[in-house]
Amino acid sequence: MCKNTLYIVGYSTLSKFNDTTYYYPRYGYGTQLYNYLKDINIVNLALSGRSSKSFLTEDNYKILTNSIKSGDYLLIGFGHNNEKSDDFMRFTSANKSIDDESSFHYSLYNYYIKLAKDRGATPILCTPIVRLDLNNDFSGNAGHITPNGDYRKSIIDLANMFNIDYVDLTTLTKNLFLEIGVNEACLHHAITAADMINGEIKPRLSSVDKAHLNIYGAKYAAYFVANELKKTSNSINKYLIDNIEEPKKDIDLYPNPDFKIIEYKAPDFDSYKEYDNFSTLDSEWYATAIGDLCVNPLDANSGFIAKEVEKGIYHVGQYGEELNGRFHASTDGFAYIFRQIPITKNFRLKANAKIIKSVPTKQTAFGLMLRDDAYLNQVEKYAPVMNNYISAGFLTFTSSTCIIYSRECTTELKMEDNIFEGYPMENDTFELSIERLGQAVTARVIYKDKLYEKIFIDFDLVAIDNDYMYVGMYSTKGNILEFNNVEFEITGEAKAA
């Protein structure tokens, strides 16, 4: 006999992650519900960064619509990202009626609740967990009360309208955090960094992620869901275990076993030194070469250059008899002209580029790059620089090239659809841009009159530097790029996850 299935849809506070560098990695509570269920399949379709609106474009929504059947259950957990009024792809208003297609009610009902009911499945609604607030003030954004409506109340009103069971995670997590205090509440959340104190590794609370839970917090939220559903007459009760026990910190909270303390400090721009091949005319841009370079970049024969050769024209890359630097699965080394941006800001960087020197070879790369970390004044031949980045640019393999790629959690990612045979050549030109809007980063490349584009949602830009990100122009390993028509602007405040 085929088991029934609990499908889970939602965003990051329900989804799975692969945080290899965090001290307390991120976990969505959808990954922990199995602790309280028996004899039922669980399919977690939640995706980080999505809203009830943007999730409709994902393959996971197609899986849901193709699979859900009579006797199944659908746990629906949206809210955080529906609030993003600066992002039309995700925003839905909690103030508007169910008849308005732009409303939160409309998307929740028509694409999730109605879908489940039409298939004979049972929908269950969850309000969003609160965002961590260091002042324990949940009267506004932390409690999902916004100028566009109260998203917790909106979900509860919808549940009552259609007689659907719901779990008020907003109130449950708020009351818990008020009871235990801010320092203890931090220990329910993901924490990126830690310090060695008196011979012991201790989490650095200043690096807490205020939106995302760790495994203990996720298990606690799952416990709330199971415990509340146990009080209802919902038929899912027959799949809930008999003894639903509250999680215990000494058992359920544990750090990433692979965590390593990283001694990182944001660049000290007062210490910046200009050299013949590393200089800019604009004080807001800084020229450097970082990573696995094979040589001291300041040696005359290193070939590395990151320089504003005249106002608004930059040469970046590496030349010479030896091809130094590279992009590889395990290491990166490149020349870079960059600027620092507070993590709280939206921005846009655009540039035109031309290859003025090219050596067709694998493991070379060039374009625009947004990074979590940056370094100045490197003189070492080898430095471990392999952190998270997004590139609107080109990465070469043995006989092919990828356009737009990224590294996250030390994993090199590629867009398979954007790989072509051969390499870009001298005198080839491109238009490049990277734009951040809230939790979405869009990388664009126009090459030979074709637009390549990828949107990265909830990309981790705080694994190393919690306060800043870095964006600029880069190139390496036998290639020199000329960048011109460079346009940069801060476009506003980024709404938190």
N, C-alpha and C positions, 0 to 999 in steps of 0.2 A: 504494500500500500504506500502510495506517495505521500510524504510528509507535507504538511502545509509550510508556508514560508513567511517569515517576517521580512519585508523589504524596508530599508531605511533610506530616506532621502533627506538631504540637507546640505550644510556647508561645513566649514572647518571644525566646528565644535562637536561634530559627529563623525568626521572622516578619519581615515588613517593617514599617517605620515611616515617619513623615513629620515628622521633627524639623527645623523651620525655624529654631529659635533656638539649638540646641546648637553648640558649637565642633566637637566630634567627634560627629556624630549616631549614634543607635543603629542597628545593623544585625543582623539574625539571619543565621546561617550558611546557612540555607536559601536566602537571596537570592544567595549567592555560589557555590553548587555548579555553576552553569552554566559557570564557568571551567574545570571539569575534566571536563565531559561533552560528548558529541557525538551527534547523530542520535537524540535521545530528547526527548520532550516533558517539561517540568518544570512541575508544578502545585503551588505552595506554598500549602497550606491552613492553615499554622500561624497561631495567633492569640495575641497577647500576653495573659498572665495566666491562661491556661487550664491545666487538668490533664487527665489521661487520663479523668477522670470528668466534669468540667464541659464538656469539648469535645463530649461526646455531645449536648448540647442546642443546638449551633450549626448554622446552615445549612451551614457548611463540612463538617460531618460527613455531612450529607445528600448533599452533592455527592460526597463520597468513596464512600458506599455506593451511590449511583446510577451511578457512573462507572467504578470500578475493575474491570478485566477481566483475562482470562488474558494472561500475558506482561508485565503491568505490575509495578511495584515500589512498595513502601510503606516509606518511611523514617519511623521512629517515634521521636520525641525528647521524652519527657516526664520529669518528675522534680521540678524546682524547686517547682512549685505543688502537687504531690501531698503535699508535706511539711507543708503549712499545716494543722496540727492544730486551729487555732482557726476553721477555715472548713469547715463540713460539706459545702458545695457542691463543694469541690475536694479535700479530704483523702482519701487512701487509705493504708492502713498497709503498710509494707514488711516488717512482722514476721509478718503473717498469711498463711495458705496460699492457694493458688490456688482452693480450694473456697469460700473466704469472700468474699462479694460486696463486703465493705468493703476488700478487699486490693488493693494495687497490682498484684499478679500477675493477679488476676481481671479487672480492667478492661483491662489491656494485652493479655491473651490473648483474652478473649471478644469484645472490640469492635474489635480491630485485627489481631492475628496471625491469629486464626481467620477473620476477614472476608477477609483477603488470601488465605489458603490455600484457603478455600472457592471463591474466584473464580479460582483458578489464578495468582494474583499472588505475588510474592516479598517477604516482610517482612524488613526490616533494622532492628535495634535500635541506638539510640545512648544511651549513658549521658550524663547532663548535664555540661556544662562546669562547672568549679569556680567558685564565687564568689570574687571578688578578696578576699584577706585581706592587710591591710597588715603583718602579722607573718609572712606566709607559713606560717600554721598551717592546715592542711587536715585536721586530725584530727577536726573536728566538723562544724558546720553548713556551713562553706565547702566541705567535701568530701562533703556530703550524707549525713553520718552523724548520725542523730538518735535521740532516745529511741524513736521509732516504727520504727526500722530503718535499715539501710544501703541507700540507694536505688540506688547504683551496683551493689553486690553483688546486689541483688534483680534488676536487669535482666540481669546476666550469668548468674545462676542460671536465669532464665527462658529465656534464649537457649540455654543448654546443655541445658535440659530438653527443648526442642523442636527442637534442632539447627538453630538460626537464626544467621546471621552477625550479628555486632555490632561496634560501634566503641566502645572505651572512652575516650570524650572526657574523662571525669573524670581518669583517670590521665595522659593525654596533655597536657591543659592544666595540670594540677598540676606535672608534671615540667618543662614549658616555663617556667612562672612561677618555679619554684625555680631554674632555670638562669639566667634573665636578670635576676632580681631585681625588687623591688617597683616601682621607678620605671619600668622598661621594661614590666612587666606592666600598669601603669596605661595605657600607650599602646596596649594592645589593647582598652581599654574606652571606652565613651562618656564624654565629658567635657562638662559643660554650659557652663563659663565659661572665659574667658581674660583675660589682662592685657597691657597694653602695657609692655614692659620693654626699655629702651635702644633704643626705636624699633621693636621687633619685637613681634608678638603671640605670646604664649606660653600654652600651655594651663595652666589652674589645676588642678593635680593634686588639690587638696583638694575639687574638685567632681566627682571621678570617680564614675561609676555602677558599683558593685561587682558588679552582676548582668549588665549588658547590654554587649555588644561594640560596637565601632565597625567601620567597613568593613574595616580591616586585621585586626582580631581575628576578624571573621566570615569573612574569606577564609582566615585561618589555620586556623580550625576546619573549614571546608569542605575545605581541603587535607588535614587529618588524616583526614577521612572518606574522601576519594578515595584517599589513599595507603594507608590500611589495607585498604580494599576491594580494592585492586589486588593485595594479597597473598593474597587468598582465591580460591576457585574459583567464587565467585558469578557467575551469568550476566550480572550488570550490568557485568562486566569489559569486555564487548565495546563498551560505550558510554563507557568511560573513555578520556580522551585518552592518547596514548603517553607524553608527557613531562610528568609531574606535578611542577611546580616549587614549591618553598617560596616563600611570599610574601616580598617585600622591603619593609622599612619605608620606605625612601626613595622607593619607587615607589607602594606600596599604601596608605600612610597620608597622608591629606590632609584639611584642615579643610573645613568647610561654607563654600562661596564666598559665601554670603549672611550669614555671621555678623557681628554687630555687638556691640561691647563695650557692655554695659549697666552704667552706674554705679548700682548699687543697694546700699543699706544697709538692714538690718532696722530697723523703727521704733525710735527712741530714746524710750522711754516716759518717761524723766526729763525730756524736753523738752516733753512733752505740755501743751498749754494749753487750758483750758476757756473757752468763750465762752457767751453767752446761749443760743444755739441748738445748741451742741455741748458736751454735758456728760453725765456719768453719775454715779449715786450709788454704783455698785459699781466699785471700783478695778480689777477684772479686765476690765472692758469699756471700750473707747475709742471715742469718737465723732468722726467725720470726714466730709469730703466730698472725693472724689478724682476725677481724670480730666478729661475734656472737659466742663467745667461752664458755659462761656460767660461766667461772671462770677466775681469773687472771692467764694467762698462765705461769707466773713465780712462782706461788705457787707450792710447792713440790709435791702436790697431784693432780695437774691439768692433768698430764699425757702427756702434749704436748712435742714433741721433734722435733727438726730440727737441725741435727748435722752431721758433717763429722766425722764419728767414726774412720776412718783411711784414709790415703791418697786415694782420689778418690772413697770412699764408703760412702754413705749418708743414714742416717735413718731419716725418716720423717713421722709424724703422731701423734696419740694420743692413750694412753693406760691407764689402771687403772680400778677401780671398777665402776666409773661413765663414761658414754660415753658423752664426751663434744665435742662441735663443730658440724657442720652439713652443708649440702647444701640443701636449701629449696627454694621454689618459691619466698619467700620474704626476705631471709637472707642467708648469708654464713659465715662460721667460720672454719679456717683450719690452719695447720702448713705449712710453705712455705720456701724453700731455693731458692733465686732468684738473678738475676742480672739485672742491668739497661742497656737499649739500646737506643741510640738516635732514634727518630722516622724516621729519614732520612736514616736508614741503613737496608739492607737486612741481614738476619742471618739464621743459622741452629742450632738447638739443638736436639741431639739424646741421648738416654739413654736406658739401660736395667733395668728392675725392677723385684722385687720378693716380694710377700707378706710374711712377716715374723711373722705377728700377724694379725688375722682377727676375727672380730665379725660380723657375718652375720646379718645385720640390714639395714633398709631403711635410706636414707638421708646421707649416707656416700659416699665419693668420693676420688679419688686419680689418679695421673698421672703427665703429664706435662701441664703447664698452661702458656698462654700468656695473660697478663692483660694490662689495660690502667692505673692502679694505683697500688701503693704498700706502705706499712707503716712499720716503725720500732719501737721497744721498747714499744709495746702496753702492758699496765697493766690493762686496763679496762676489765670488764667481757663482756661487750656488746659494739661494735662499729659498726656503719652503713657502712658496706662494701658490696656493691651489684652492683659493676660496671661491665663494659663490659669485657668479657674474652672469650677465646677459650681454650678448654681442649682436649688434646690427652690423654684420660683416661676413667675412669669408674664412673658412677653415679648410685646408687642403689635406687630402689623403694620398694614397699611393698613386692614383691616377684620376681622382675626382675631387670635387669641391662641394662643401656644404655652405648654404647661405642661411644665416641666423641660427645661432646655437647658444647653449648655456651650460654652466656647471652649477649644480646644486647638490649639497651633501656629498661633495667630492666625486660626484658622478658626472661624466661628460655626456651631455645629451645632444642629440642631433634631430633635425627635422628631415625625416626620410624623403618627404615630397620635394624638398629643396636641394637635392643633390644632383649635380650634372657632371658629365665626363669632361675631363680636362681641367685646365686652370685659367683664371683670369691672367691677362697678359699686359705688358707695358702699353701705356696710353689708354687702357680701358678706364672708363669713368663710371661713377656711381653717385646716386643720391642716397643719403643715409639719415636716419633719425631714430632717437629713443625718447619716448615720452612716458612720464609717470603720472597717473591720475588715481589717487587713492591707493588701493591695493592692486591696481592693474598697471603693468608696464607693457607698452607696445613698441616692438622693434620693427622698423621698416627699411627695406633696401629696394631701390629701383636700379636695375641692371639690364642693359640692352632692352630698354623700354618695357620691361616686365616688373610688376610690383610683387615683392615678397613681403609677407607680414605675419607676425605671430604675436598674440597677446598672452602674457604671463600673468596668471592670477595668484595672489598671495605668495609671490616668490620671496624666499627668505633672504632679506638684505640686512639682518641683524645678528647673524651667527657669530661674527667677530666684533664688529663695531656697532654698539647699540645706539649710537647717537648720530652717526653720519653715514652717507653713501658717497660714492665717487664716480664721476662720469667724465669721459674724454675720448681722445683719439689714440689709436695704438697700431703697431705693426711690428714684425719681427722676421728673422731668419732670411736675409737676402732680399727683402722687399722694402722699398721706400715708397711711402704714400705722401702725396701732397694734398692737404686739406685746405679748402677755401670756402668762402661764404658761410662761415661758421656762425650760427645763431643760437644763443642760449638765453633762456628766460625762466625765472621762477613764476609759476602760474597760479600759486595759491597754497592754502593749507591742505594737506592730505588728511582725509577722514580716516580715523583709526579702524582697524579690523573689528 
